[in-house]
């Protein structure tokens, strides 16, 4: 999506978020796709509504630094529920003028959110890249077709939800998965990615398959590693059942 399209969508979503300010609490938000929104919820904001309000209030404070009238206009109309003809009288302008000013104010606020989103998304991408294994020096050849198929299926909104890449040891399954994960990070399609390796052999171009010396991956270790990556700020439960319950709850919230 081009930058102009992203900003146009964000402006519409900001307007929708303001319009829903006084509506009953909901578990969804017009801004729910933003890294900023997810970050706010991870920091302890309890509901989608509170996270949305937090983002808008922070953006309004920033807007007020350089365009105080714009911030006041948005607060009066959306937060204080003043009718536009009342807002127009307060600013001593015509109603048509105040509508134009409101549109400009929303545009400026959307630019503020977009700048913050780019920053937070960039930090998130670096953090997720650190979870992957160090990139190898070998250039992958002939995987484009398989890679495109996997990208299409993983970014689809319809089943299957679980995809397995299978084959003999040393044919490049891990390299394919790594390349896939890095391309998904580029697109920003997924908010979070976890990487857990179960292999007990590594392929070396000269030596062939070599044992890693690592124990087999069991369910408890798999769940623990997923929780450590997807929710690093919480203490791990001690029992396997509690870990599974925590992981299930976490995945449903994403």
PAZAPA-4460 file (N, C-alpha, C; in steps of 0.05 Angstrom, whole numbers, plus 32768, in hexadecimal, padded with zeros to 4 digits):
% residues 254
    n_x    n_y    n_z   ca_x   ca_y   ca_z    c_x    c_y    c_z   seq   type   mol
   8011   7FE8   8000   8000   8000   8000   8012   8019   8000     1      X     A
   800C   802C   7FEF   801B   8044   7FEC   8017   8056   8004     2      X     A
   802A   8069   8009   8029   807A   8020   800F   808B   8020     3      X     A
   8007   8095   8008   7FEF   80A5   8006   7FD6   8095   800E     4      X     A
   7FD6   807B   8006   7FBF   806A   800C   7FBF   8064   802A     5      X     A
   7FD6   8060   8036   7FD8   805A   8053   7FCE   8072   8063     6      X     A
   7FD6   808A   805B   7FCD   80A2   8069   7FAF   80A7   8066     7      X     A
   7FA5   80A2   804D   7F88   80A5   8048   7F78   8092   805A     8      X     A
   7F81   8079   805B   7F73   8065   806C   7F75   806D   8089     9      X     A
   7F8C   8077   8092   7F8F   807E   80AE   7F7E   8096   80B5    10      X     A
   7F7B   80A9   80A3   7F69   80C0   80A8   7F4C   80B6   80AC    11      X     A
   7F43   80A4   809B   7F28   8099   809E   7F25   808A   80B8    12      X     A
   7F3A   807B   80C0   7F38   806C   80D9   7F3A   807E   80F1    13      X     A
   7F49   8094   80EF   7F4A   80A7   8105   7F2E   80B3   8109    14      X     A
   7F21   80BB   80F3   7F07   80C6   80F5   7EF3   80B2   8102    15      X     A
   7EF5   8099   80F9   7EE3   8084   8104   7EE9   8080   8122    16      X     A
   7F02   8081   812A   7F09   807E   8146   7EFE   8095   8157    17      X     A
   7F00   80AE   814C   7EF5   80C4   815B   7ED6   80C2   815D    18      X     A
   7EC9   80B9   8147   7EAC   80B7   8148   7EA3   80A2   815C    19      X     A
   7EB3   808E   8161   7EAC   8078   8173   7EB4   807E   8190    20      X     A
   7EBE   8096   8195   7EC9   809D   81AF   7EB5   8097   81C6    21      X     A
   7E9C   809E   81C3   7E88   809B   81D8   7E77   8083   81D5    22      X     A
   7E7D   8072   81C1   7E6D   805A   81BD   7E75   8045   81D2    23      X     A
   7E63   8031   81D7   7E6A   801C   81EA   7E84   800E   81E4    24      X     A
   7E91   8005   81F9   7EAC   7FF8   81F5   7EAA   7FE0   81E2    25      X     A
   7EBF   7FDE   81D2   7EC0   7FC8   81BE   7EDC   7FBC   81BF    26      X     A
   7EDE   7FA3   81B7   7EF8   7F96   81B6   7F06   7F9A   819B    27      X     A
   7EFA   7FAA   818A   7F07   7FB1   8171   7F0B   7FCF   8170    28      X     A
   7F1C   7FD8   815E   7F22   7FF4   815B   7F29   7FFB   813E    29      X     A
   7F21   8012   8134   7F29   801A   8119   7F48   801C   8116    30      X     A
   7F55   801F   812D   7F73   8021   812D   7F80   8008   8136    31      X     A
   7F71   7FF2   8138   7F7B   7FD9   8143   7F92   7FCC   8133    32      X     A
   7F95   7FD4   811A   7FAB   7FC8   8109   7FC6   7FD6   810D    33      X     A
   7FC6   7FEC   811C   7FDF   7FFA   8120   7FF1   7FED   8135    34      X     A
   800B   7FED   8130   801E   7FE4   8145   801B   7FF6   815E    35      X     A
   8014   800F   815B   8010   8021   8171   7FFA   8016   8184    36      X     A
   7FE4   800D   8177   7FCE   8002   8187   7FD6   7FE9   8196    37      X     A
   7FE3   7FD7   8188   7FEC   7FBE   8196   7FFF   7FC4   81AC    38      X     A
   8011   7FD7   81A7   8025   7FDF   81BB   8017   7FEA   81D4    39      X     A
   8003   7FFA   81D0   7FF4   8006   81E6   7FE6   7FF0   81F7    40      X     A
   7FDB   7FDC   81EA   7FCE   7FC6   81F8   7FE3   7FB5   8207    41      X     A
   7FFA   7FB1   81FB   800E   7FA1   8208   8019   7FAF   8221    42      X     A
   8018   7FCA   8222   8022   7FD8   8239   800E   7FD9   824F    43      X     A
   7FF7   7FCB   824C   7FE4   7FC8   8262   7FCA   7FD6   825E    44      X     A
   7FC5   7FE3   8248   7FAB   7FEF   8243   7F96   7FD9   8241    45      X     A
   7F81   7FDA   8251   7F70   7FC2   8254   7F5E   7FBD   823C    46      X     A
   7F54   7FD1   822F   7F40   7FCC   821A   7F48   7FDA   8200    47      X     A
   7F3B   7FD1   81EA   7F40   7FDD   81D0   7F38   7FFB   81D1    48      X     A
   7F22   8000   81DE   7F19   801C   81E0   7F2D   802E   81EE    49      X     A
   7F38   8024   8205   7F4C   8034   8213   7F65   8038   8203    50      X     A
   7F6E   8023   81F4   7F85   8026   81E3   7F81   803A   81CD    51      X     A
   7F69   803A   81C1   7F62   804D   81AC   7F62   806A   81B7    52      X     A
   7F55   806D   81CE   7F55   8088   81DA   7F71   8092   81E1    53      X     A
   7F81   8080   81EB   7F9D   8088   81F1   7FAC   8091   81D9    54      X     A
   7FAA   8083   81C3   7FB7   808C   81AA   7FAE   80A7   81A1    55      X     A
   7F93   80AB   81A1   7F88   80C4   8197   7F90   80DB   81AA    56      X     A
   7F8F   80D7   81C4   7F96   80EC   81D7   7FB3   80F4   81D4    57      X     A
   7FC5   80E1   81D1   7FE1   80E7   81CE   7FE6   80F6   81B4    58      X     A
   7FD8   80EE   819F   7FDB   80FC   8185   7FCF   8119   8187    59      X     A
   7FB9   811C   8196   7FAE   8137   819A   7FC1   8149   81A9    60      X     A
   7FCF   813E   81BD   7FE2   814E   81CC   7FF9   8157   81BA    61      X     A
   8002   8146   81A8   8017   814D   8195   800D   8162   8181    62      X     A
   7FF5   815E   8177   7FE9   8171   8164   7FE6   818C   8171    63      X     A
   7FE0   818D   818B   7FDC   81A7   8198   7FF6   81B7   819A    64      X     A
   800D   81AA   8198   8026   81B9   819B   802A   81CD   8184    65      X     A
   8021   81C6   816C   8025   81D7   8154   800B   81E1   8148    66      X     A
   7FF5   81D3   814E   7FDB   81DB   8143   7FC6   81D9   8159    67      X     A
   7FC7   81EA   816D   7FB5   81E8   8184   7F98   81EA   817C    68      X     A
   7F91   81FB   8168   7F75   81FE   8160   7F6B   81E3   8154    69      X     A
   7F7B   81D5   8146   7F73   81BC   813A   7F6D   81A8   8151    70      X     A
   7F7E   81A7   8164   7F7A   8194   817B   7F60   819C   818A    71      X     A
   7F5C   81B6   818F   7F44   81BF   819D   7F2B   81B8   818D    72      X     A
   7F2C   81BC   8173   7F15   81B6   8163   7F0D   8198   8165    73      X     A
   7F20   8186   8163   7F1B   816A   8164   7F10   8162   8180    74      X     A
   7F1C   816D   8194   7F13   8167   81B0   7EF6   8171   81B4    75      X     A
   7EF1   8189   81AB   7ED6   8194   81AF   7EC1   8183   81A1    76      X     A
   7EC6   817C   8188   7EB2   816E   8179   7EAF   8151   8181    77      X     A
   7EC5   8142   8182   7EC4   8126   8186   7EC4   811D   81A4    78      X     A
   7ED4   812B   81B4   7ED6   8123   81D0   7EC1   8130   81E1    79      X     A
   7EBC   814A   81DC   7EA8   8159   81EC   7E8C   8158   81DF    80      X     A
   7E8A   814C   81C8   7E71   8148   81BA   7E63   8163   81B3    81      X     A
   7E72   8177   81AD   7E66   8190   81A4   7E5E   818E   8187    82      X     A
   7E47   8199   8180   7E3E   8199   8164   7E50   81AC   8154    83      X     A
   7E52   81A7   813A   7E64   81B6   812A   7E5C   81D4   8128    84      X     A
   7E42   81DA   8129   7E3A   81F6   8127   7E43   8205   8141    85      X     A
   7E44   81F6   8158   7E4E   8202   8171   7E6C   8206   816F    86      X     A
   7E7A   81F2   8165   7E97   81F5   8161   7E9D   820D   814F    87      X     A
   7E8E   8210   813A   7E92   8226   8127   7E8F   8241   8135    88      X     A
   7E7B   8243   8146   7E77   825C   8155   7E8E   8262   8168    89      X     A
   7E98   824C   8175   7EAF   8250   8187   7EC8   8259   8179    90      X     A
   7ECB   8251   8160   7EE3   8259   8151   7EDD   8272   8140    91      X     A
   7EC4   827B   8141   7EBB   8293   8132   7EC0   8290   8114    92      X     A
   7EB8   8279   810A   7EBA   8274   80ED   7EA0   8266   80E4    93      X     A
   7E9C   8264   80CA   7E85   8257   80C0   7E86   8239   80C4    94      X     A
   7E6F   822C   80C2   7E6F   820F   80C7   7E7E   8200   80B1    95      X     A
   7E7C   8209   8098   7E8B   81FC   8082   7EA9   81FE   8087    96      X     A
   7EB2   8215   8092   7ECE   8218   8098   7ED8   8205   80AE    97      X     A
   7EC7   8201   80C2   7ECF   81F0   80D8   7ED1   81D3   80CF    98      X     A
   7EC0   81CB   80BC   7EC2   81B0   80B1   7EDC   81AC   80A2    99      X     A
   7EE4   81C1   8093   7EFD   81BF   8085   7F15   81BE   8098   100      X     A
   7F13   81CD   80AE   7F28   81CD   80C2   7F29   81B2   80D0   101      X     A
   7F12   81A6   80D4   7F12   818C   80E1   7F20   8177   80CF   102      X     A
   7F1A   8178   80B5   7F27   8165   80A3   7F46   8169   80A3   103      X     A
   7F4E   8182   80A4   7F6B   8187   80A4   7F77   817E   80BF   104      X     A
   7F69   8181   80D4   7F72   8179   80EE   7F75   815A   80EF   105      X     A
   7F62   814C   80E4   7F64   812F   80E3   7F7C   8126   80D2   106      X     A
   7F80   8134   80BB   7F97   812E   80AB   7FB1   8131   80BA   107      X     A
   7FB4   8147   80C9   7FCC   814C   80D8   7FD0   8137   80EE   108      X     A
   7FBA   8130   80FC   7FBC   811C   8111   7FC3   8101   8105   109      X     A
   7FB8   80FA   80EE   7FBF   80E1   80E1   7FDD   80E0   80DA   110      X     A
   7FE8   80F6   80D1   8005   80F7   80CC   8015   80F3   80E5   111      X     A
   800C   80FD   80FC   801A   80F8   8115   801A   80DB   811C   112      X     A
   8002   80CE   811A   8000   80B2   8120   8011   80A1   810D   113      X     A
   8011   80A9   80F3   8021   809A   80DF   803E   809B   80E5   114      X     A
   8048   80B3   80ED   8065   80B5   80F4   806C   80A3   810B   115      X     A
   805A   80A3   811F   805F   8092   8137   805E   8074   812F   116      X     A
   804B   806E   811E   8047   8052   8115   8060   8048   8107   117      X     A
   806B   8058   80F5   8083   8051   80E6   809A   804B   80F9   118      X     A
   809D   805C   810E   80B2   8058   8121   80AE   803E   8132   119      X     A
   8096   803A   813C   8091   8023   814C   8092   8009   813C   120      X     A
   8088   800A   8123   8089   7FF3   8112   80A6   7FEB   810B   121      X     A
   80B7   8000   8107   80D3   7FFA   8101   80E1   7FED   8119   122      X     A
   80DB   7FF7   8131   80E7   7FEA   8149   80DD   7FCD   814C   123      X     A
   80C3   7FC9   8146   80B8   7FAE   8148   80C5   7F9B   8134   124      X     A
   80CA   7FA5   811C   80D6   7F94   8108   80F2   7F8C   8110   125      X     A
   8102   7F9E   811B   811D   7F97   8124   811C   7F83   813B   126      X     A
   8108   7F86   814D   8105   7F73   8163   80FE   7F58   8159   127      X     A
   80ED   7F56   8145   80E4   7F3C   813A   80FB   7F2F   812B   128      X     A
   810B   7F3F   811C   8121   7F34   810D   8136   7F27   8120   129      X     A
   8138   7F31   8138   814B   7F26   814B   8142   7F0A   8154   130      X     A
   8129   7F03   8151   811F   7EE9   8159   8127   7ED4   8144   131      X     A
   812B   7EDC   812C   8133   7EC9   8117   8150   7EC1   811A   132      X     A
   8157   7EAC   810D   8173   7EA4   810D   8184   7EB7   80FC   133      X     A
   819D   7EBA   8102   81AE   7ECC   80F1   81AC   7EC4   80D4   134      X     A
   81A9   7ED8   80C2   81A6   7ED1   80A5   81C0   7EC4   809B   135      X     A
   81BC   7EAF   808B   81D3   7EA1   8080   81DF   7EB0   8069   136      X     A
   81F7   7EA8   8062   8205   7EB4   804B   81FE   7EA8   8030   137      X     A
   81F0   7E90   8032   81E9   7E82   8019   81D1   7E90   800B   138      X     A
   81D4   7E94   7FF2   81BD   7EA0   7FE3   81AA   7E8A   7FDA   139      X     A
   8191   7E8F   7FDF   817C   7E7B   7FD9   8174   7E7E   7FBB   140      X     A
   8173   7E68   7FAD   816C   7E68   7F91   8156   7E54   7F8C   141      X     A
   8142   7E5D   7F7C   812D   7E4B   7F74   8117   7E47   7F88   142      X     A
   8114   7E59   7F9B   80FF   7E56   7FAF   80E8   7E6A   7FAB   143      X     A
   80EA   7E7B   7F96   80D7   7E91   7F93   80BA   7E86   7F91   144      X     A
   80B6   7E71   7F82   809B   7E66   7F7D   808F   7E5C   7F98   145      X     A
   809F   7E4C   7FA7   8095   7E43   7FC1   8091   7E5A   7FD4   146      X     A
   80A3   7E6D   7FD4   80A1   7E84   7FE6   8087   7E94   7FE0   147      X     A
   8081   7E98   7FC7   8069   7EA8   7FBF   8050   7E99   7FC7   148      X     A
   8050   7E7E   7FC4   8038   7E6F   7FCD   8034   7E72   7FEB   149      X     A
   8049   7E6F   7FFA   8047   7E71   8017   803F   7E8D   8020   150      X     A
   804A   7EA2   8013   8042   7EBD   8019   8025   7EC2   8014   151      X     A
   801B   7EB8   7FFE   7FFF   7EBB   7FF7   7FED   7EAD   800B   152      X     A
   7FF4   7E95   8014   7FE4   7E86   8026   7FE5   7E92   8043   153      X     A
   7FFC   7E9B   804B   7FFE   7EA6   8066   7FF1   7EC1   8069   154      X     A
   7FEF   7ED0   8053   7FE3   7EEB   8055   7FC5   7EEA   804D   155      X     A
   7FBB   7ED3   8047   7F9F   7ED0   8040   7F8E   7ED1   805A   156      X     A
   7F76   7EDB   8057   7F64   7EDC   806E   7F52   7EC4   8071   157      X     A
   7F57   7EB0   8060   7F48   7E97   8061   7F5A   7E7F   8067   158      X     A
   7F4F   7E68   8070   7F60   7E51   8076   7F71   7E49   805E   159      X     A
   7F87   7E39   8063   7F8E   7E2C   807D   7F9C   7E3F   8090   160      X     A
   7F99   7E39   80AA   7FA6   7E49   80BF   7FC1   7E3D   80C7   161      X     A
   7FC6   7E24   80C0   7FDF   7E17   80C7   7FEC   7E0D   80AE   162      X     A
   8005   7E14   80AA   8013   7E0C   8091   802D   7DFE   8099   163      X     A
   8032   7DE7   808C   804A   7DD7   8092   805B   7DD5   8079   164      X     A
   8075   7DDA   807C   8088   7DD7   8066   8098   7DBD   806C   165      X     A
   8096   7DA9   805C   80A2   7D8F   8062   80B5   7D87   804C   166      X     A
   80C8   7D75   8053   80DB   7D6A   8040   80F3   7D5E   804E   167      X     A
   8105   7D53   803F   811D   7D46   804A   812F   7D5B   8056   168      X     A
   8140   7D52   8069   8153   7D64   8076   8167   7D70   8062   169      X     A
   816C   7D8A   8065   8180   7D96   8054   8177   7DA2   803A   170      X     A
   815C   7DA1   8035   8153   7DAB   801B   814B   7DC9   801B   171      X     A
   814D   7DD5   8033   8148   7DF2   8035   812E   7DFA   8042   172      X     A
   8121   7DE9   8052   8108   7DF0   805F   810B   7E08   8072   173      X     A
   8120   7E06   8082   8125   7E1C   8096   812C   7E36   8087   174      X     A
   813C   7E34   8072   8143   7E4C   8063   812A   7E58   8056   175      X     A
   8118   7E47   804C   8100   7E51   8040   80EE   7E5F   8055   176      X     A
   80EC   7E52   806D   80DC   7E5E   8082   80E8   7E79   808B   177      X     A
   8103   7E7A   808D   8110   7E93   8095   810B   7EA9   8081   178      X     A
   810E   7EA2   8067   8109   7EB6   8052   80EC   7EC0   8053   179      X     A
   80DA   7EAD   8058   80BD   7EB4   805A   80B9   7EC7   8071   180      X     A
   80C4   7EC1   8088   80C0   7ED2   80A0   80CB   7EEE   809B   181      X     A
   80E2   7EF0   808E   80EE   7F0A   8088   80DD   7F1B   8074   182      X     A
   80D1   7F0D   8061   80C0   7F1C   804E   80A7   7F25   805C   183      X     A
   809C   7F15   806E   8084   7F1D   807D   808A   7F35   808F   184      X     A
   80A2   7F36   809A   80AA   7F4D   80A9   80AC   7F66   8098   185      X     A
   80B5   7F63   807F   80B6   7F79   806C   809B   7F85   8067   186      X     A
   8087   7F74   8063   806C   7F7D   805C   805D   7F88   8074   187      X     A
   8065   7F81   808D   8057   7F8A   80A4   803B   7F7D   80A7   188      X     A
   8036   7F67   8098   801C   7F5B   8098   8015   7F4F   80B4   189      X     A
   8029   7F44   80C1   8025   7F39   80DC   8030   7F4B   80F1   190      X     A
   8022   7F4D   8107   802B   7F5D   811D   8042   7F50   812D   191      X     A
   8041   7F36   812E   8055   7F27   813E   805D   7F0D   8131   192      X     A
   8075   7F05   8135   8080   7EEC   812A   8091   7EDF   8140   193      X     A
   808E   7EC5   8143   809F   7EB5   8155   80AE   7EA1   8145   194      X     A
   80C6   7E9B   814E   80D7   7E87   8140   80E2   7E73   8154   195      X     A
   80DA   7E5A   8150   80E4   7E44   8161   80EE   7E2E   814F   196      X     A
   8106   7E26   8153   8112   7E10   8142   8111   7DF6   8151   197      X     A
   8108   7DE1   8142   8107   7DC6   814E   811C   7DB4   8142   198      X     A
   812C   7DBE   8130   813E   7DAC   8121   8156   7DA4   8133   199      X     A
   815F   7D8C   812F   8176   7D81   813D   818E   7D7D   812A   200      X     A
   818B   7D87   8111   81A0   7D85   80FE   81A3   7D9F   80EF   201      X     A
   81BB   7DA7   80E8   81C0   7DBE   80D7   81CE   7DB4   80BD   202      X     A
   81C7   7DC2   80A7   81D4   7DBB   808E   81EB   7DCE   8088   203      X     A
   8203   7DC3   8084   821A   7DD3   807C   8222   7DCB   8060   204      X     A
   8226   7DDE   804E   822C   7DD8   8032   8244   7DC5   802F   205      X     A
   8258   7DC6   8041   826F   7DB5   803E   826C   7D9B   804E   206      X     A
   8262   7D9D   8066   8261   7D86   8078   8247   7D76   8076   207      X     A
   8232   7D82   8069   8219   7D75   8068   8209   7D78   8081   208      X     A
   81F8   7D65   8088   81E8   7D67   80A0   81F9   7D62   80B9   209      X     A
   81F7   7D74   80CD   8205   7D71   80E6   81F2   7D74   80FD   210      X     A
   81F6   7D63   8112   81E5   7D64   8129   81EA   7D7E   8138   211      X     A
   81D4   7D8A   8142   81D6   7DA3   8152   81DC   7D9E   816F   212      X     A
   81D6   7D86   8178   81DA   7D80   8195   81C3   7D89   81A6   213      X     A
   81AE   7D95   819A   8198   7D9E   81A9   8184   7D88   81AF   214      X     A
   8176   7D88   81C6   8162   7D74   81CB   814A   7D78   81BA   215      X     A
   813A   7D63   81B8   8121   7D64   81A8   810F   7D79   81B5   216      X     A
   8100   7D87   81A4   80ED   7D9C   81AD   80D4   7D8F   81B7   217      X     A
   80CD   7D93   81D1   80B4   7D88   81DB   809F   7D9F   81DD   218      X     A
   8087   7D97   81E4   8071   7DAA   81E4   8075   7DC0   81F8   219      X     A
   807F   7DB9   8210   8082   7DCD   8225   8097   7DE2   821C   220      X     A
   80AD   7DD9   8210   80C1   7DEC   8207   80B7   7DFE   81F0   221      X     A
   80A7   7DF2   81DE   809C   7E01   81C8   808A   7E17   81D2   222      X     A
   8078   7E10   81E4   8065   7E24   81EF   8074   7E3A   81FE   223      X     A
   8088   7E32   820E   8098   7E45   821D   80A6   7E59   820B   224      X     A
   80B2   7E4F   81F6   80C1   7E61   81E3   80AE   7E73   81D4   225      X     A
   8096   7E6A   81CE   8082   7E7B   81C1   807A   7E91   81D4   226      X     A
   8074   7E8A   81ED   806C   7E9F   8200   8082   7EB3   8205   227      X     A
   809B   7EA9   8207   80B2   7EBB   820C   80B4   7ED0   81F6   228      X     A
   80AE   7EC8   81DD   80B0   7EDB   81C7   8098   7EED   81C3   229      X     A
   8080   7EE1   81C6   8068   7EF0   81C0   805F   7F01   81D7   230      X     A
   8067   7EFA   81EF   8060   7F0A   8207   8077   7F0A   821B   231      X     A
   808C   7F19   8213   80A5   7F18   8223   80A3   7F25   823F   232      X     A
   808E   7F35   8243   808C   7F44   825C   807D   7F35   8272   233      X     A
   8072   7F1E   826C   8063   7F0F   8281   8074   7EF9   828C   234      X     A
   806F   7EF1   82A4   807D   7EDA   82B0   8070   7EC0   82A6   235      X     A
   8081   7EAD   829F   8077   7E94   8294   8069   7E84   82AA   236      X     A
   8051   7E79   82A5   8045   7E67   82B8   8057   7E4E   82BC   237      X     A
   8052   7E40   82D1   8063   7E29   82D7   8059   7E0F   82CB   238      X     A
   803F   7E0C   82CA   8034   7DF3   82BF   802F   7DF4   82A1   239      X     A
   8031   7DDD   8294   802C   7DDC   8277   8010   7DE5   8271   240      X     A
   7FFC   7DDD   8280   7FE1   7DE5   827B   7FDD   7E03   827C   241      X     A
   7FEA   7E0F   8290   7FE7   7E2C   8293   7FF5   7E3B   827C   242      X     A
   800C   7E30   8273   801A   7E3C   825C   8009   7E3A   8243   243      X     A
   7FFC   7E23   823E   7FEB   7E20   8227   7FD4   7E33   8228   244      X     A
   7FC8   7E36   8240   7FB1   7E49   8243   7FBA   7E65   823D   245      X     A
   7FD2   7E6D   8247   7FDC   7E88   8242   7FE2   7E8D   8225   246      X     A
   7FED   7E79   8217   7FF3   7E7C   81FB   7FD9   7E7E   81EA   247      X     A
   7FC6   7E6D   81F1   7FAC   7E6E   81E3   7F9F   7E89   81E6   248      X     A
   7F9F   7E94   81FF   7F93   7EAE   8204   7FA2   7EC4   81F4   249      X     A
   7FBC   7EC2   81F4   7FCD   7ED6   81E6   7FC7   7ED6   81C8   250      X     A
   7FC6   7EBF   81BC   7FC1   7EBD   819F   7FA5   7EC7   8198   251      X     A
   7F92   7EC2   81A9   7F76   7ECC   81A4   7F75   7EEB   81A5   252      X     A
   7F86   7EF7   81B5   7F86   7F14   81B8   7F94   7F22   81A0   253      X     A
   7FA4   7F13   8191   7FB4   7F1F   817B   7FA2   7F23   8162   254      X     A
***
